[in-house]
Amino acid sequence: MTKQDYYANLMFRPTFNVSGIMSGYTGQGVKTIVPNQLTAKVDFRLVGEQNVTEIEKGIKQLFKPYVDSGLLTFTFYHQIPPSTSEINLDTIHLLQKSVKNIGEDLVVEPIMPGAVPNYVWTELIHKPVITLPLANFDQNNHSFNENISVKAYESGINIVSATTQALSERG
């Protein structure tokens, strides 16, 4: 897989993530057992025009025989629909210029590869979204020691100020 393929998949393809699995004996010492149950927590990141309700319906249909036989139970907890915004090139150039004017760089990604509830803005109040990730590259995102450097924090304040000012001046 090339770098281009990797990033295209990361941004434009849905993901299936196993965030935790529990089964068998997990205490101290040795036990030679065959587990009789397994618990897993999974999530999906949807993209583009994928529909949360249709995905849930498809999953239920796929696992119906196992649920009906009592071998499987599952629960849907949260649903975050995918979200996209149409941002014109003039706006992107305006933001890039405003950030460059304060001595910072702006990398433009067409889609943020993460599950962020931007649908609140795009679908519920019909406003476009531009996401500005402001942390340092080595922030240990979502880890026990997640952090932000003072420099990244200060740069973030300056970037938000510059981009907000540029957008408000444009009207």
C-alpha positions as CSV (number, residue, x, y, z in Angstrom):
1,M,0.0,0.0,0.0
2,T,1.4,3.4,-1.0
3,K,1.2,6.5,1.3
4,Q,-1.4,7.9,-1.0
5,D,-3.5,4.8,-0.7
6,Y,-3.1,4.9,3.1
7,Y,-4.3,8.5,3.4
8,A,-7.1,8.0,0.9
9,N,-8.4,5.0,2.9
10,L,-8.0,6.9,6.2
11,M,-10.1,9.9,4.9
12,F,-12.6,8.5,2.5
13,R,-13.3,4.9,3.6
14,P,-15.4,3.8,6.6
15,T,-13.6,2.1,9.5
16,F,-14.5,-0.8,11.8
17,N,-12.7,-0.5,15.2
18,V,-12.5,-3.1,18.0
19,S,-11.9,-0.9,21.0
20,G,-12.0,-3.7,23.6
21,I,-12.4,-7.4,24.1
22,M,-13.0,-9.4,27.4
23,S,-13.2,-13.1,27.7
24,G,-12.1,-15.9,29.9
25,Y,-10.1,-15.7,33.1
26,T,-8.2,-12.4,33.5
27,G,-7.1,-12.6,37.1
28,Q,-3.8,-13.5,38.6
29,G,-2.4,-17.0,38.3
30,V,-3.1,-19.7,35.7
31,K,-6.5,-21.2,34.8
32,T,-6.9,-23.5,31.9
33,I,-10.4,-22.8,30.9
34,V,-12.4,-22.5,27.7
35,P,-14.4,-19.3,27.9
36,N,-18.1,-19.5,27.6
37,Q,-18.6,-15.9,26.6
38,L,-16.9,-12.9,25.0
39,T,-17.7,-9.2,25.3
40,A,-16.5,-6.8,22.7
41,K,-16.9,-3.1,22.1
42,V,-16.8,-2.0,18.5
43,D,-17.4,1.2,16.6
44,F,-17.7,2.2,13.0
45,R,-16.7,5.5,11.4
46,L,-19.0,6.3,8.6
47,V,-18.2,8.5,5.7
48,G,-19.8,10.3,2.8
49,E,-23.5,9.5,2.3
50,Q,-23.6,6.4,4.5
51,N,-26.8,6.3,6.6
52,V,-26.6,5.4,10.3
53,T,-30.1,3.9,10.3
54,E,-29.4,1.7,7.2
55,I,-26.1,0.5,8.7
56,E,-27.8,-0.4,12.0
57,K,-30.5,-2.3,10.0
58,G,-27.9,-4.2,8.0
59,I,-26.0,-5.2,11.1
60,K,-29.1,-6.4,12.8
61,Q,-30.0,-8.4,9.7
62,L,-26.5,-9.9,9.4
63,F,-26.5,-11.2,13.0
64,K,-30.2,-12.1,13.2
65,P,-29.7,-15.9,13.1
66,Y,-27.2,-15.6,16.1
67,V,-29.5,-13.3,18.1
68,D,-32.5,-15.5,17.4
69,S,-30.6,-18.6,18.6
70,G,-29.5,-16.9,21.8
71,L,-25.8,-17.0,20.9
72,L,-25.4,-13.3,20.5
73,T,-26.7,-10.1,22.1
74,F,-25.7,-6.6,21.2
75,T,-26.7,-3.0,21.9
76,F,-26.3,0.1,19.8
77,Y,-25.3,3.0,22.1
78,H,-24.5,6.1,20.1
79,Q,-24.8,7.1,16.6
80,I,-22.8,9.9,14.9
81,P,-23.8,10.4,11.3
82,P,-21.1,11.3,8.8
83,S,-20.8,14.9,7.9
84,T,-19.4,16.9,5.0
85,S,-19.2,20.6,4.2
86,E,-18.8,22.3,0.9
87,I,-16.0,24.9,1.4
88,N,-15.1,26.9,-1.7
89,L,-11.5,27.4,-2.7
90,D,-11.7,31.1,-2.0
91,T,-12.4,30.4,1.6
92,I,-9.6,27.9,1.9
93,H,-7.2,30.4,0.3
94,L,-8.4,33.1,2.7
95,L,-7.8,30.9,5.7
96,Q,-4.3,29.8,4.4
97,K,-3.4,33.4,3.9
98,S,-4.6,34.5,7.3
99,V,-2.6,31.8,9.0
100,K,0.5,32.5,6.9
101,N,0.3,36.2,7.9
102,I,0.9,35.2,11.5
103,G,3.8,32.9,10.7
104,E,2.0,29.6,10.9
105,D,1.3,26.9,8.3
106,L,-2.1,25.4,7.5
107,V,-2.3,21.9,6.1
108,V,-5.7,21.3,4.3
109,E,-7.2,17.9,4.5
110,P,-10.4,17.3,2.6
111,I,-11.8,15.1,5.3
112,M,-10.8,14.8,9.0
113,P,-10.2,11.1,9.7
114,G,-12.0,10.8,13.0
115,A,-15.5,10.4,14.5
116,V,-16.4,14.0,15.4
117,P,-20.1,15.0,15.8
118,N,-20.0,17.7,13.1
119,Y,-23.4,16.6,11.9
120,V,-24.8,18.9,14.7
121,W,-23.7,21.9,12.7
122,T,-24.1,20.6,9.1
123,E,-27.3,18.6,9.4
124,L,-29.2,20.2,12.3
125,I,-28.4,23.9,11.8
126,H,-27.2,23.7,8.2
127,K,-23.8,25.5,8.7
128,P,-20.5,24.4,7.1
129,V,-17.7,23.1,9.3
130,I,-14.0,23.8,9.2
131,T,-12.0,21.8,11.8
132,L,-8.7,23.2,13.0
133,P,-6.8,20.6,15.0
134,L,-4.4,22.7,17.1
135,A,-2.4,20.2,19.1
136,N,1.3,19.3,18.8
137,F,2.1,16.4,16.6
138,D,3.3,14.3,19.5
139,Q,0.2,14.9,21.7
140,N,-0.5,11.2,22.4
141,N,-4.1,11.8,21.3
142,H,-6.7,9.9,23.3
143,S,-3.9,8.3,25.4
144,F,-3.5,8.4,29.2
145,N,-0.9,11.1,28.8
146,E,-2.5,13.2,26.1
147,N,-1.0,16.7,26.2
148,I,-0.7,20.0,24.4
149,S,2.5,22.0,24.5
150,V,2.4,25.7,25.5
151,K,3.6,26.6,22.0
152,A,0.8,24.7,20.3
153,Y,-1.7,26.2,22.7
154,E,-0.5,29.7,22.0
155,S,-0.3,29.0,18.3
156,G,-3.9,27.7,18.4
157,I,-5.1,30.9,20.0
158,N,-3.4,32.9,17.3
159,I,-4.7,30.7,14.5
160,V,-8.3,30.9,15.7
161,S,-8.1,34.6,16.1
162,A,-6.6,35.1,12.6
163,T,-9.0,32.9,10.9
164,T,-12.0,34.3,12.7
165,Q,-10.9,37.8,11.9
166,A,-10.4,37.0,8.2
167,L,-13.8,35.3,7.9
168,S,-15.6,38.2,9.7
169,E,-13.9,40.8,7.5
170,R,-15.0,38.9,4.5
171,G,-18.6,38.9,5.7
